[in-house]
Amino acid sequence: MAARPEPSPSVAQTGAHVIEALSIGDELLSGDTVNTNATFLGQRARALGLVLQHVATVRDRVGEIVAAVRAAAARCDVLLVSGGLGPTTDDLTTRAVAEAGGVEVELDPEALARLADKFRRFARAMPEANHKQAELPKGGEWLPNPIGTAEGFALELGRCVVFVMPGVPREMRSMMLEQIEPRLARRLALTPTVRRVYRLLGIGESAVAERVEPIVAAARTRSPGLAATFLHYRAAMPEVLVILEGTRDEAGNAATAEELAALDAELVPAMAPGVYGIGEADLPTRVVLALQRAGKRLACAESCTGGLAAAMLAAVPGASECLEGGVVAYQNRIKQALLGVDAALLAEHGAVSEPVARAMAEGVRRSLGSDLAFGITGIAGPGGGSAEKPVGTVHIAVADGERTSHLRLQLRGDRGIVQRSAALWAMKLVWDRLHDAGLAAIEPHEPLALE
């Protein structure tokens, strides 16, 4: 097997601007809240061509916040802080950042007036506790927050600029996009990193690596830019993402978008039949877009996935143009009453079987009047399995009125992984049906960007 890729180039090698992220809040460390802010900031850093070198999370303790801010400011050009700007006693970020910078906090009358105006628009009296949200470290710059009470701020700490944002994800994201990114563009020479993402389903990470790495190794000999390309993988069962990034070497060489795209001719056949797309668009998005372009409508019949597949499709903007509806037929009597599955079929083969999956797909297509439909039935676990049908056994069928195809899977993982895997496999079968029939007008390898 080919050697694994080298670690990501260092900042010194690439000459890129370095940023760090600091999340503040006991709830993030206790497990009460998932830190989606750090994920979002990593995505935005990559899009801007910045190197997110370090991500830290600290409790709502002034000393810990001060230490973390000072340490980060000594290492990086930009520090993105989120959390701790609320009105309660555990919201300590403003005072801690001021202490880290060796300055006092000042009550800003104009900020207080803006805050009072927000409460008037909320038709609520402003509690005294909210006055602290009008405090700004001396020398700081306010970052407006039109959707919440906590304004953010920017403060220079030596060579580093610290941007402080609310911890509420919706407010943080808005502030990052609308306030901070324009300031970063003015402050830094940003060169977004070129990357190409191959999206696969049904092939394991190590098997993909065996196919891909010899091709990439050969490509690295073709140009200085390709030689600097970084290859890495992201596995989330049952999917694998293969990612090529045009990172820069010490001389500033980096692969162009055209150079990376030229590798499709070799990489796509090597990853077949698992590859379903290139780009940021995930499988539910691609299925919705394919159905839209084909002018087809889809219905879903789900047992073990409990409506998960329909929910994943419905989360895509524009799904109403192609998603007809779904039936969660968890119990056999629902399969019979709403999908028309024959009782004798259930008695002979059991609910988790090829004949029942086919009957579910055909029944929901007939009942809802859709062009295509899929049926999913399986054993998600942790109980319910047998020697003949162990946990993870899933049957999926896709029907279009002319033929019904079927796939039996033996999925691994816990209940949630089995359910998610089954939902994605159902979408993959729909995608394959549309593409094979020439209905989708989307090539599997057409890069699609999310709106």
DOVO-808773 format. One line per field, with one value per residue (C-alpha): residue in one letter; x, y, z. Coordinates in nm, 2 decimals. Example, Ala and Ser with C-alpha at 12.3 -4.5 7.8 and 13.67 -1.06 7.14 Angstrom:
guti	[a, s]
u	[1.23, 1.37]
v	[-0.45, -0.11]
w	[0.78, 0.71]
END
This chain:
guti	[m, a, a, r, p, e, p, s, p, s, v, a, q, t, g, a, h, v, i, e, a, l, s, i, g, d, e, l, l, s, g, d, t, v, n, t, n, a, t, f, l, g, q, r, a, r, a, l, g, l, v, l, q, h, v, a, t, v, r, d, r, v, g, e, i, v, a, a, v, r, a, a, a, a, r, c, d, v, l, l, v, s, g, g, l, g, p, t, t, d, d, l, t, t, r, a, v, a, e, a, g, g, v, e, v, e, l, d, p, e, a, l, a, r, l, a, d, k, f, r, r, f, a, r, a, m, p, e, a, n, h, k, q, a, e, l, p, k, g, g, e, w, l, p, n, p, i, g, t, a, e, g, f, a, l, e, l, g, r, c, v, v, f, v, m, p, g, v, p, r, e, m, r, s, m, m, l, e, q, i, e, p, r, l, a, r, r, l, a, l, t, p, t, v, r, r, v, y, r, l, l, g, i, g, e, s, a, v, a, e, r, v, e, p, i, v, a, a, a, r, t, r, s, p, g, l, a, a, t, f, l, h, y, r, a, a, m, p, e, v, l, v, i, l, e, g, t, r, d, e, a, g, n, a, a, t, a, e, e, l, a, a, l, d, a, e, l, v, p, a, m, a, p, g, v, y, g, i, g, e, a, d, l, p, t, r, v, v, l, a, l, q, r, a, g, k, r, l, a, c, a, e, s, c, t, g, g, l, a, a, a, m, l, a, a, v, p, g, a, s, e, c, l, e, g, g, v, v, a, y, q, n, r, i, k, q, a, l, l, g, v, d, a, a, l, l, a, e, h, g, a, v, s, e, p, v, a, r, a, m, a, e, g, v, r, r, s, l, g, s, d, l, a, f, g, i, t, g, i, a, g, p, g, g, g, s, a, e, k, p, v, g, t, v, h, i, a, v, a, d, g, e, r, t, s, h, l, r, l, q, l, r, g, d, r, g, i, v, q, r, s, a, a, l, w, a, m, k, l, v, w, d, r, l, h, d, a, g, l, a, a, i, e, p, h, e, p, l, a, l, e]
u	[0.00, 0.13, 0.25, 0.00, 0.03, 0.27, 0.13, -0.02, 0.25, 0.34, 0.25, 0.62, 0.63, 0.31, 0.36, -0.01, -0.18, -0.24, -0.57, -0.69, -1.03, -1.13, -1.46, -1.58, -1.83, -1.86, -2.15, -1.91, -1.68, -1.95, -2.11, -2.44, -2.38, -2.21, -1.95, -2.07, -1.91, -1.56, -1.67, -1.81, -1.51, -1.29, -1.49, -1.48, -1.10, -1.05, -1.27, -1.08, -0.74, -0.64, -0.47, -0.67, -0.38, -0.53, -0.88, -0.93, -1.22, -1.21, -1.45, -1.62, -1.33, -1.16, -0.81, -0.85, -0.98, -0.70, -0.43, -0.58, -0.62, -0.26, -0.11, -0.30, -0.22, 0.15, 0.12, -0.13, -0.24, -0.61, -0.80, -1.17, -1.34, -1.70, -1.91, -1.95, -2.10, -2.44, -2.58, -2.54, -2.27, -2.10, -2.05, -1.70, -1.54, -1.54, -1.36, -1.12, -1.01, -0.96, -0.74, -0.55, -0.48, -0.40, -0.68, -0.99, -1.36, -1.57, -1.94, -2.03, -2.34, -2.41, -2.40, -2.63, -2.88, -2.87, -2.93, -3.22, -3.37, -3.35, -3.54, -3.81, -3.85, -3.87, -4.15, -3.96, -3.81, -3.43, -3.30, -3.01, -2.79, -2.79, -2.60, -2.27, -2.34, -2.26, -1.91, -1.62, -1.24, -1.07, -0.94, -1.19, -1.42, -1.78, -1.91, -2.29, -2.53, -2.87, -3.03, -2.93, -2.85, -2.48, -2.26, -1.92, -1.59, -1.24, -0.93, -0.56, -0.32, 0.02, 0.04, -0.28, -0.64, -0.89, -1.25, -1.50, -1.85, -2.16, -2.18, -2.53, -2.45, -2.69, -2.55, -2.19, -2.23, -2.39, -2.12, -1.84, -1.98, -2.10, -1.86, -1.54, -1.47, -1.48, -1.24, -1.01, -1.02, -0.90, -0.64, -0.48, -0.40, -0.63, -0.58, -0.85, -0.71, -0.81, -0.95, -1.13, -1.36, -1.45, -1.75, -1.79, -2.03, -1.98, -1.60, -1.39, -1.12, -0.83, -0.95, -1.00, -0.64, -0.49, -0.66, -0.59, -0.25, -0.04, -0.23, -0.16, 0.20, 0.26, 0.08, 0.31, 0.59, 0.42, 0.44, 0.57, 0.21, 0.09, 0.40, 0.28, -0.08, -0.21, -0.42, -0.65, -0.96, -1.28, -1.47, -1.82, -1.98, -2.09, -1.93, -1.57, -1.45, -1.12, -0.99, -0.71, -0.59, -0.37, -0.15, 0.16, 0.52, 0.81, 0.85, 0.48, 0.39, 0.03, -0.18, -0.44, -0.81, -0.74, -0.46, -0.66, -0.96, -0.74, -0.69, -1.06, -0.98, -0.76, -0.92, -1.29, -1.25, -1.02, -1.29, -1.58, -1.85, -1.84, -1.79, -2.12, -2.00, -1.73, -1.77, -1.94, -2.29, -2.37, -2.59, -2.93, -2.86, -2.75, -3.06, -3.29, -3.12, -3.13, -3.50, -3.56, -3.38, -3.55, -3.89, -3.96, -4.12, -4.01, -4.19, -4.04, -4.15, -3.94, -3.94, -3.61, -3.50, -3.81, -3.84, -3.47, -3.43, -3.73, -3.60, -3.26, -3.41, -3.66, -3.37, -3.24, -3.38, -3.62, -3.71, -4.08, -4.04, -3.96, -4.04, -4.40, -4.41, -4.34, -4.48, -4.31, -4.44, -4.27, -4.53, -4.64, -5.01, -4.90, -4.72, -5.04, -5.29, -5.10, -4.86, -5.06, -4.80, -4.97, -5.00, -4.90, -4.58, -4.49, -4.58, -4.36, -4.06, -4.07, -4.07, -3.70, -3.68, -3.64, -4.01, -4.13, -3.89, -4.01, -4.37, -4.31, -4.15, -4.42, -4.69, -4.58, -4.53, -4.88, -5.04, -4.87, -4.87, -4.50, -4.26, -4.01, -4.01, -3.79, -3.86, -3.63, -3.67, -3.41, -3.28, -3.11, -3.03, -2.90, -3.15, -3.38, -3.12, -3.09, -2.84, -3.03, -3.08, -2.82, -2.83, -2.75, -2.94, -3.12, -3.32, -3.37, -3.58, -3.64, -3.95, -4.04, -4.35, -4.16, -3.91, -3.81, -3.45, -3.33, -3.01, -2.94, -2.69, -2.51, -2.43, -2.19, -2.22, -2.46, -2.83, -2.78, -2.50, -2.71, -3.01, -2.80, -2.62, -2.95, -3.10, -2.80, -2.79, -3.15, -3.06, -2.77, -3.00, -3.23, -2.93, -2.81, -3.16, -3.19, -2.84, -2.85, -3.18, -3.04, -3.31, -3.09, -2.90, -2.63, -2.31, -2.20, -1.88, -2.04, -1.92, -2.22, -2.19, -2.45, -2.66]
v	[0.00, 0.35, 0.57, 0.79, 1.17, 1.38, 1.61, 1.94, 2.20, 2.43, 2.80, 2.88, 2.68, 2.83, 3.19, 3.19, 3.41, 3.23, 3.24, 3.07, 3.02, 3.04, 2.92, 3.02, 2.84, 2.57, 2.42, 2.34, 2.14, 1.97, 1.83, 2.02, 2.21, 2.10, 2.35, 2.41, 2.75, 2.60, 2.39, 2.69, 2.91, 2.63, 2.62, 2.99, 3.00, 2.75, 2.94, 3.26, 3.09, 3.12, 2.86, 2.77, 2.65, 2.60, 2.57, 2.60, 2.59, 2.73, 2.77, 3.09, 3.18, 3.52, 3.38, 3.10, 3.33, 3.59, 3.32, 3.17, 3.51, 3.61, 3.28, 3.29, 3.65, 3.58, 3.31, 3.43, 3.72, 3.68, 3.54, 3.46, 3.44, 3.33, 3.32, 3.50, 3.83, 3.79, 3.98, 3.72, 3.68, 3.40, 3.61, 3.74, 3.76, 4.14, 4.20, 3.91, 4.03, 4.38, 4.24, 4.04, 4.36, 4.56, 4.81, 4.91, 4.86, 5.16, 5.20, 5.34, 5.56, 5.52, 5.14, 5.16, 5.37, 5.12, 4.84, 5.02, 5.08, 4.70, 4.63, 4.89, 4.71, 4.38, 4.54, 4.46, 4.65, 4.64, 4.48, 4.65, 4.34, 4.41, 4.73, 4.53, 4.45, 4.82, 4.79, 4.80, 4.76, 5.09, 5.12, 4.85, 4.88, 4.77, 4.49, 4.54, 4.26, 4.34, 4.01, 4.00, 4.21, 4.13, 4.34, 4.20, 4.40, 4.40, 4.48, 4.50, 4.30, 4.36, 4.20, 4.01, 4.14, 3.98, 3.96, 3.88, 3.74, 3.62, 3.24, 3.20, 3.03, 3.23, 3.56, 3.44, 3.33, 3.65, 3.86, 3.66, 3.69, 4.05, 4.22, 4.02, 3.88, 4.23, 4.36, 4.06, 4.12, 4.48, 4.38, 4.07, 3.97, 3.67, 3.40, 3.13, 2.77, 2.58, 2.24, 1.95, 1.72, 1.38, 1.23, 0.85, 0.60, 0.23, 0.21, 0.21, 0.47, 0.24, 0.09, 0.43, 0.53, 0.23, 0.34, 0.71, 0.76, 0.61, 0.85, 1.15, 1.05, 1.04, 1.37, 1.54, 1.49, 1.70, 2.05, 2.24, 2.33, 1.96, 1.87, 2.09, 1.94, 1.80, 1.49, 1.39, 1.20, 1.24, 0.93, 0.94, 0.60, 0.51, 0.81, 0.90, 1.23, 1.25, 1.60, 1.76, 2.10, 2.34, 2.43, 2.66, 2.55, 2.77, 2.91, 3.00, 2.72, 2.59, 2.38, 2.57, 2.47, 2.36, 2.13, 1.96, 1.93, 1.76, 1.47, 1.37, 1.17, 0.93, 0.96, 0.91, 0.58, 0.46, 0.54, 0.40, 0.29, 0.47, 0.83, 1.01, 1.37, 1.63, 1.95, 2.07, 1.95, 1.64, 1.34, 1.48, 1.80, 1.62, 1.40, 1.70, 1.89, 1.58, 1.53, 1.90, 1.88, 1.56, 1.70, 1.39, 1.36, 1.12, 0.94, 0.76, 0.46, 0.41, 0.16, 0.13, 0.48, 0.64, 0.92, 1.02, 0.99, 1.21, 1.46, 1.48, 1.55, 1.80, 1.99, 2.09, 2.42, 2.35, 2.00, 2.10, 2.09, 1.72, 1.56, 1.43, 1.29, 0.99, 0.72, 0.60, 0.24, 0.11, -0.15, -0.42, -0.31, 0.03, -0.14, -0.32, -0.04, 0.25, 0.08, -0.22, -0.48, -0.82, -0.99, -1.32, -1.16, -1.04, -1.38, -1.57, -1.35, -1.12, -0.74, -0.72, -0.88, -0.81, -0.88, -0.64, -0.36, -0.40, -0.39, -0.08, 0.11, 0.01, 0.08, 0.43, 0.52, 0.41, 0.57, 0.91, 0.92, 0.99, 0.91, 0.73, 0.59, 0.40, 0.16, 0.09, -0.19, -0.32, -0.40, -0.09, -0.26, -0.29, -0.57, -0.76, -0.94, -1.31, -1.55, -1.52, -1.15, -0.99, -0.63, -0.40, -0.61, -0.36, -0.40, -0.10, -0.10, 0.18, 0.17, 0.39, 0.21, 0.01, -0.18, -0.21, -0.26, -0.39, -0.38, -0.59, -0.43, -0.55, -0.23, -0.18, 0.06, 0.17, 0.24, 0.59, 0.50, 0.22, 0.45, 0.72, 0.48, 0.32, 0.67, 0.76, 0.43, 0.49, 0.82, 0.67, 0.42, 0.70, 0.90, 0.59, 0.53, 0.89, 0.90, 0.55, 0.64, 0.97, 1.17, 1.37, 1.58, 1.59, 1.40, 1.23, 1.43, 1.77, 2.00, 2.15, 2.44, 2.49, 2.80]
w	[0.00, -0.08, 0.20, 0.37, 0.29, 0.49, 0.76, 0.65, 0.56, 0.84, 0.85, 0.80, 0.48, 0.33, 0.45, 0.52, 0.78, 1.10, 1.29, 1.61, 1.75, 2.12, 2.24, 2.59, 2.81, 3.07, 2.87, 2.59, 2.81, 3.01, 2.70, 2.74, 2.42, 2.10, 1.98, 1.62, 1.63, 1.60, 1.30, 1.12, 1.19, 1.05, 0.73, 0.69, 0.75, 0.48, 0.24, 0.30, 0.26, 0.62, 0.83, 1.14, 1.35, 1.69, 1.85, 2.22, 2.46, 2.81, 3.10, 3.21, 3.44, 3.40, 3.47, 3.22, 2.95, 3.00, 2.98, 2.67, 2.49, 2.58, 2.46, 2.13, 2.07, 2.10, 1.83, 1.57, 1.35, 1.42, 1.72, 1.68, 2.02, 2.07, 2.38, 2.71, 2.59, 2.76, 3.06, 3.33, 3.60, 3.41, 3.10, 3.16, 2.82, 2.77, 3.10, 3.05, 2.70, 2.83, 3.11, 2.86, 2.66, 2.97, 2.93, 3.12, 3.01, 2.96, 2.95, 2.60, 2.62, 2.25, 2.28, 2.58, 2.38, 2.10, 2.35, 2.50, 2.16, 2.09, 2.41, 2.31, 1.98, 2.17, 2.37, 2.69, 2.97, 2.98, 3.30, 3.48, 3.41, 3.04, 3.09, 3.09, 2.73, 2.65, 2.80, 2.56, 2.63, 2.58, 2.22, 2.10, 1.80, 1.81, 1.58, 1.52, 1.60, 1.44, 1.55, 1.92, 2.22, 2.24, 2.01, 1.94, 1.93, 1.79, 1.99, 1.89, 2.10, 1.96, 1.61, 1.67, 1.63, 1.85, 1.72, 2.00, 1.90, 2.08, 2.14, 2.00, 1.67, 1.45, 1.58, 1.56, 1.20, 1.10, 1.27, 1.11, 0.76, 0.77, 1.01, 1.05, 0.70, 0.53, 0.79, 0.74, 0.36, 0.42, 0.67, 0.51, 0.15, 0.13, -0.13, -0.09, -0.10, -0.40, -0.32, -0.49, -0.29, -0.42, -0.25, -0.22, -0.07, -0.01, -0.03, 0.29, 0.36, 0.34, 0.01, -0.14, -0.03, -0.20, -0.53, -0.50, -0.36, -0.65, -0.88, -0.67, -0.61, -0.99, -1.04, -0.79, -1.04, -1.31, -1.17, -0.86, -0.77, -0.78, -0.58, -0.29, -0.30, 0.02, 0.02, 0.30, 0.38, 0.58, 0.67, 0.81, 0.76, 0.50, 0.31, 0.25, 0.12, -0.07, -0.06, -0.26, -0.14, -0.34, -0.04, -0.09, -0.04, 0.07, -0.28, -0.30, -0.55, -0.54, -0.77, -0.97, -0.99, -1.34, -1.24, -0.97, -1.20, -1.46, -1.22, -1.25, -1.56, -1.35, -1.00, -1.09, -1.27, -0.99, -0.73, -0.93, -0.86, -0.52, -0.64, -0.67, -0.70, -0.68, -0.48, -0.16, -0.25, -0.04, -0.15, -0.04, -0.22, -0.54, -0.53, -0.49, -0.78, -1.00, -0.93, -1.01, -1.34, -1.43, -1.34, -1.12, -0.78, -0.51, -0.23, 0.07, 0.27, 0.58, 0.86, 1.05, 0.95, 1.10, 0.85, 0.86, 0.48, 0.41, 0.67, 0.51, 0.17, 0.31, 0.47, 0.12, -0.01, -0.30, -0.19, -0.22, -0.60, -0.60, -0.26, -0.27, 0.09, 0.30, 0.52, 0.84, 0.84, 1.16, 1.25, 1.02, 1.04, 0.90, 0.62, 0.53, 0.58, 0.42, 0.18, 0.08, 0.18, 0.18, 0.51, 0.36, 0.23, 0.58, 0.73, 0.48, 0.46, 0.76, 0.76, 0.70, 0.36, -0.01, -0.10, 0.17, 0.07, -0.29, -0.18, 0.04, -0.25, -0.49, -0.24, -0.15, -0.51, -0.59, -0.28, -0.32, -0.70, -0.73, -1.02, -0.80, -0.45, -0.22, 0.06, 0.36, 0.61, 0.84, 1.19, 1.34, 1.67, 1.93, 1.97, 1.73, 1.53, 1.46, 1.30, 0.97, 1.00, 1.22, 1.34, 1.05, 0.80, 0.57, 0.25, 0.02, -0.30, -0.56, -0.78, -1.08, -1.21, -1.47, -1.26, -0.90, -0.80, -0.47, -0.25, 0.06, 0.30, 0.61, 0.79, 1.08, 1.37, 1.64, 1.58, 1.46, 1.22, 1.07, 1.03, 0.87, 0.64, 0.53, 0.45, 0.24, 0.06, -0.04, -0.19, -0.37, -0.54, -0.64, -0.78, -0.97, -1.12, -1.24, -1.38, -1.55, -1.71, -1.84, -1.66, -1.42, -1.67, -1.40, -1.44, -1.12, -1.15, -1.22, -0.94, -0.77, -0.52, -0.24, -0.29]
END
